[in-house]
Amino acid sequence: MKKTISLLAVGALSISLLSGCGAGEESSGEGKVKIEFFHHKREGMETIDKLIAKFEKENPTIDVEQASPPEPSTVLRTRISKNDIPDIIGVGGDMTYSDIANAGVLTDVSEDKNLEKIQPAYVQMLKDVSGLKEVYAIPFAANAVGVIYNKAIFTELGLEVPKTWDEFIAVAEKVKAAGKIPFFHTYKDAWTTLPVFNALAANTQGDDFYSELNQGNILAEERYKEATEKFVLLTEFGHKNQQGVGYNDGNTAFSNGESAMYLQGIWAVPEIKKANPDIELGVFPFPATNNLDEINVISGVDLILGVSASSKHPEETNKFVEFLLEEENAKQYIQEQNSFSALEGIAQDDPTVAELQASFEKGALADFPDHYIPTGVMPEKALQTLVGEKDVNAFLDKLQKDWEKVQERK
């Protein structure tokens, strides 16, 4: 999921809320059934509009309304607390999914035949993040974090794509020496700190980090320190006023050639190309360490299709879910959104992300670390402070204390 925003407490998501009327009860008139698809992919609204139009043409008695507000997780939790539950919920495979799955908001799809179409790794990610044996949503799309780079600038400066951390910093130094900006940062929007930190942390913290941390066997600062120090170093190769520029402006700036590289997820690629259709982009794996065998591409479930357990129109709702899972429609989504399909046999063939394909083929993948950080810790806010203060120890101390507070409330 692309954005992790401060959320309401999970206690608001009580299963008792499901006893009343849900949002799916509405009718759009003229004998049509109205269902709602609530999702967090604001940049994907145009693509989803096209898919909805196609579905409604094939199913003239069903109206599908999409909703994708700013701060979607907060809005979703508020709506659930008021028993205003959308028919279909599309969030990432993160703590929001975990919370609503554990609260009984979604329908159990563990025995759904559609799950057989999904790559097992993404199904397992939902189980891992929720701690449940059951699955309460169909993984639909996956994303990835890499380093988006301007091929023209690399050619101009005679740069090769770096494969290790030392090579990465050497490239940044060469770009800076040439009078250009190595990285464009957009830290006015706190969530944009997470793609960078996720890539660094996932490749340095170890596979057992969260299980050990939650059991109290280690401290966050013990294995987050390397990632934190590297995060601070990367800010040294950015532009001035990194905390004064937001994501949308950053996409435009990068599209105009204002930096050689952009530390973002592949979800930014369509937005960059909208601003400059002629730009020649590439995306290479984030070289977070000097050990090639340890470098994984960060890829997680970016969009689930979860059906409300209280939907008044489950037949129509499931019909739309099955429509989205049809090969032609799933392929259209990933092509237009430059994402990866969670369905087996559907490949992303956009040359822009071709350099990530080898990692997918050999399974050199790791889930987004922030998907496992409990609600209330809010690392993006602490990272935003870190950008300005550059105090590694203060950041690590805050993260540890926030984690302990959350654990004490359990």
Secondary structure, 3 states (H helix, E strand, C coil): CCCCCCCCCHHHCCHHHHHCCCHHHCEEECCEEEEEEEECCHHHHHHHHHHHHHHHHHCCCEEEEEECCCCHHHHHHHHHHCCCCCCEEECCCCHHHHHHHHCCCECCCCCCHHHHHECHHHHHHHHHHHCCCCCCCEEEEEEEEEEEEEHHHHHHHCCCCCCCHHHHHHHHHHHHHCCCCCECCCCCCHHHHHHHHHHHHHCCCCCCHHHHHHCCCCCHHHHHHHHHHHHHHHHCCCCCCHHHCCHHHHHHHHHCCCCCEEEEECCHHHHHHHHCCCCCEEEECCCCCCCHHHCCEEEEEEEEEEEECCCCCHHHHHHHHHHHCCHHHHHHHHHHHCCEECECCCCCCCHHHHHHHHHHHCCCEECCHHHHCCCCCCHHHHHHHHHHHCCHHHHHHHHHHHHHHHHHHC
